[in-house]
Amino acid sequence: MEKYSRWRDAGTGIQPFLPPVPPRTESSLLSTLSDAVHYIVGPIQGLIKLTLVLVLSLLYFLVNKVIGIIMVCVGPLARIWSRLWSTIFLRLILIASGFFFIKTETISLRRGSSRRSNNSGGGQQSTSKASSSSVQSGDIIVTNWTSYIDVIYLAYAYDPVFTQVYPQGKVRRIGFWKALRSCTKIPPPPLEEQEQEEQEGLYTLRELQQQAKENGWGPIVVFPEGTTSNGRALLKFAPVFNCYQPSERNGRFHVLAFRYEYRNLPPTYTVGNQFWHFCKLCTQFYNTLSVKRLANDDVPCNPAMTSSQEAADLASLAGKNATDDLVGGQLTVCLGNMSRLRKTNLSMMDKRDFLEYYHLRDKKSARKQEQQTIRNKKKK
């Protein structure tokens, strides 16, 4: 759309904030019949799926949150209780949403390496060195962000602490439900534009990591892009990793990449009505999600990264684009190479401007439509 051309990345030509266009497919009798069945049966199955999701969500809230408050008094059992029911209910919610199989694989970026494994169950890999090491409390999960489905999967797989990233590199701890809704929210403004009260509860990533480790909160999920894109490219990372040095080996990062395959409606979500998007997602017969995880010995700052030459190469690549956050630059290189997503020069602040412009156009359009309706009534 030309009216949004100012948010097209100059280097790649990609518009990462607009919903992606479904791929073109050759029309045939079979595909025509499939589309006809989808239009007829889709709304019915969508209503059934949506009902199941609502029931499962209510049960999840009651069992995991309400009863979980009582379990907090028991100490360590609270984490086990939350982890157990998150795994059960959130996987059922994903199945009810059409994500019957979730392909996961562990990837190594080293040349000549054959350490690559596949799994369709949606859990963590256990057939390679990288995946056999458990994700512990205080570990940091770094991933691209394309949809609220990403949040559900991460809560199912890890029961982590979610964070909201700020442009200056600070993070705020948020809950699962707020993380789901963050997809629809305008990214936060720079800290200097916020009130003093709004700046309370912000941490550097290292501070939050230390607290999570000491209190057993679970791993920390960081979406360094700070907002969702349409899954076609990576946005510029906020400088959340500038409190780490490339020479460190105790960062314990885990790098994941989400990718969706689709024929009609893309599960990626960047703008629009989130509930209506989910309703349409449920009308599809099935949805496909693949999750790639980078082998631990390829991840910067990890104890498993033993090759100093590889670390130096990463630092060199990162230094071309990151002067104040070298570790963030290294993670960008790793995530981009693993996911095969191109890096753009657009950031969460560009998404903020885009959403403000998008909502302003919506208001103007609604006002014009209302005025036209009034004129038509007067003519009658």
N, C-alpha and C positions, 0 to 999 in steps of 0.2 A: 504494500500500500504506500503510495507516494506521500500521503499526509504524515506518515511515520518515518520517512526516509532519513530524517536527521538522526535517527537511532540505528542506522545501518553502519556496521563497523567498516571503516575505510579500508583496512588491510585485507579482510576476508570477504567483504560484501554480504555478510550474514546479519540478519535482523534477529537477535536472540530473544527479544521481548515479545514478539508476535507469536501466536499459536502456529505451529508448523503445518504446512499443507500436506495432506495425505499423499503418499506416493501414487503415481498414475499406474493403473493396471489395464491390461488389454481386456476389452469387453468380450464376453462370450456368453453362450446360453447358460452355462453353469454359474458364472458370476452374476448374471442377471437374476436367475432364480434364487441364488443365495441372498442377493440384496432384497428381493421381494419378501422372502421368508423373514429376513431381519426386520424389515419395516412392519411386518404383521406381528411377529412373535416377540420382537425386541422389547416393546413397551410392557408386555405382560411379564416377561422374565425379569425385566428391570424392576418392576414393582415388587416382585417376589424377593429378588436379591436385596433391594433397599430395605424391605421389612426385616429380612434376616440380619442385615448389618445393624439396623437400629436396635433389634433385640439383643444381639451379641454385644453391642456397645454399652447398653444399659447393664447387662450382666457383668461386663468387664469393670464398669465403674463401681458397681455394688460390691463385687468380690474383691477387686484389687485395691480400691481406694477406701471405701467405707470400712470394710473389715480390716484392711491394711493399716488403718489408723490404730486399731487395737493391737495389731502385731508389732507396731513400733516399740511398744513397751517391752517386747521380748528381745529387742536388740538385733543380733545378726540374723534371726529368723525372718525379720521384715524384708530383707533383701531377697532371701530365698523365696518367700511367699510372692513377692512382686514379680520376680523373674519367672516363676512357674506359670502364673496365670496370664502374664503378658505373652509368654510363648504360646499358650493354648488359645486364648481368645483372639489375639491379634492375627495369628495364622488363620483361624477360622474366618475372621473378617476379610482377610485377603482372598481366601477361597471364595467366599460369598460375593466378593467384588469381581470375580472372574480370573483371578491370578492363581490358577490351579497348580501350575508348575513354575518354579522360579529357578532359573538356571544360574548357578554360581560357579565361579572358577577362580583359581589362584594363578596369577600371571608373574612370570619372571621376565625382566627386560634385558637380561644378559644374553649376548649372542651365543648360540650353540647350546643354550640350556633347554632341556626338555621337560622342566618342571612345570607342567601345566595339567590341571585336573578339572573335571566337570562333575556337576551334581545337579539334580533337578528337584531336590527336596526343599530348597530354600534355606537350609541351615549353613553352618560354617563348614569349610573343607577340613578333611582330616587325613588327606593323602600326601601332603607335602610338609616340609619343615616349617614353612611360613604359616600354614593354617593349623598345625597341630599345637602351636603355642597359644594358650588361651588369652583372651582379651581381659585384662584385669582392671580393677578400680583405679582410676587416675590415668589410664591409657587414653590417648586422643585419637578419635576416628575422624579422618579428613576425607571429605567426599564432595562431589558436585551436587547441585540441588536443582531438580527439575520438576518436582511434583510433591504433593502431600502424601502420595503413596510411598515416597522415599522415607518419610517420617514414620509411617506405619511399619514398614519393613525393619527399620533400624530399632524401633521399640520392640518389635517381635524378636529380633535376632540377638539384641544386646541389653535391652532394658536400660538405656543409658541416661545420662544427664544431657539435655539439649541446651543449646546456647543461642542467643541472639547476638550477632556480630555488629559492631559499630564501626563507622568509617575510620576512626582514629586507631583501631586495633584493639579496643577494649571489648569484653564480652559480658553478657548478663545471663545468669542461669534462668532457664524457663522450663515449664512443665510440658508434658506430652501434648495436652490439648492446645496450649498456646502455640506450640511449635506447628501443629496442624493449621491453625488459623493464621500463622505468620505468612503463609503463602499468599494470602489475600491483602496483607497490610503493606502500606508504603514503608520502605526501609527507613530506619531512624535517621534523623538529621545529624550533622556533626555536633560534637559535644558542646562547642561554644554557643550553639543555638538553643541549647536545652537549659531548663531551669535547674537550680542546684539540687532540688529534691529528685529530679529525674536521673541525676548522675549517681545517686546512691545505689549500692548493690552492683557496681561495675567492678570487674576484675581484669587483671592481665591473665592471659591463658595459663601462665606458669602458676599464679596464685590459685586459680580455680583447680588446676591439676593437683596441687598439693593438698587442698582441702578435700577433694574427692577421694584421694588416696588415703588420707588419714581417717575419714569418716565412712569409707566403704560405700560411697554413693554409686559406684559403677563407672564405666568408661564415659568419656565426654565426647559428644558429637559436635563437630565444628563444620559449619557450611561457610568456608572462607569467602565465597562469592557474596554472601550476605543477603541474597535474594534468589528467587528462582529464574532460570532461563528455560528456553524451549528444548534443551537437550541437543542442540546442533553445534554448540561451541561452549567454551569456558569463558566466564567473565573474569575481569581482573580481581585478584585476591586482595582483600583488605589486609593491612599489615599486622595480623594477629599473632604471627610467629616471630616478631622482632625481638621477643624476650629470650630467644634461643640462639645459639651459635652453631654454625655448621660443624665445628669440631666436636660438639657434644655427642655422647653415645648413650645417653640415658633418657632421651625424649619419649620413647615408646609410642611412636605414631603408627597408625594403621590407615592405609589409603584404599578407599573403595571408589568404584565408579558405577553409576546407574545408567542403563540404556533400555529404552522401550521400543519394541517393534509393534507396528500397527498398520491396519489397512484402511480404517475409517477414522474414528476419533482417536487422536493421540492422548495417552494418559498424562503426558506432560501438561503442566498448568502454570501459566504466567499471568493471566489477567482474565477478568470476567467474574461470573457468579460461581463460586466454588461448589455450592450445593447442586446447582443445575448441571455443572460439569460432571459431578460424581453420579448424578442420576443417569446422564447419558452414557457414562462409562459402564454402568450396570446393565444397560440395554444390550451391550455387545456380548456375544456368546462366550468369548474368552479374551483375556488380556495377557500380554507377554512382557515379562521383566527379566532382564539378565543383570547380574551383579558380578563385577570383576573385583578381585582383591589382589593388591600388589604383594609379592613375596616380601617377608619382613627384612631379608638381607639386601633388598633393593631400596628400602625406605630410609631417607636421611635421618640422622640423629639416633637411629636405633642401635641397640647393642649388637644386633645380628649383622649390621653392615661392617664387614671386616676389611673391605678393600679401600684403602686410603686413596688410591688412584681414581676409583669410581666416585668417591665423595668429592675429590678435586674437580673431576669432569662435570659433575652436577653443579658445583659451586660456580664453575666457569660459565656454564649455560645460563644459570640463574642470574649471574651478575650482569648479563646483557640487558635484563629487563627489571631487575630489582636491586636497588642500591641501599635501601633502608631495611629490607627484610629478606636476607639471603636464604634463610631456611624456607620461607614462604615461596621464594622463587624456585628453590629446588623441588618443593612439593608440587608446584604448578607444572614443572617439567615432567615429573613422574606421573602425575594424574593425566596430563595431556597425552603422553606417550602410551600409557596403558589403555586409555579410553579411546584413543585416536580422535580426540576432539581438538579442533583448532582453537588457539588462544586469541581472544579479542582484546581490544583496548578500551572496552566499555566496562563500567563498574556499577556497584549498587547505587551510586549517586545518579548515574544516568538512568537507571531503572526508576528511581524516585521521580525524576523529571518526567519520564515517560508516563508513569501512572497518574501524576498530577494533570498532565495534558490530556490523557485518555479520559479521566473522570470529568474534566472540564468540558470536553466535547460531548460526553454523555448527558451532562446537565443541560447544555445548550440545545442538544437534539431533543431532549424530553420537553424543554420549555417551548420549542418551536412546534412540537407535535400537540402540546396542550393548547397553544394559541390557535393552531389550525382547527382543532376540534371545537373550540369556542366559536370561531368564525362560521364553521359549518352549521352549528346549532342556530346561530343568529339568522343565517340565510334561510333555514327551514321555517 
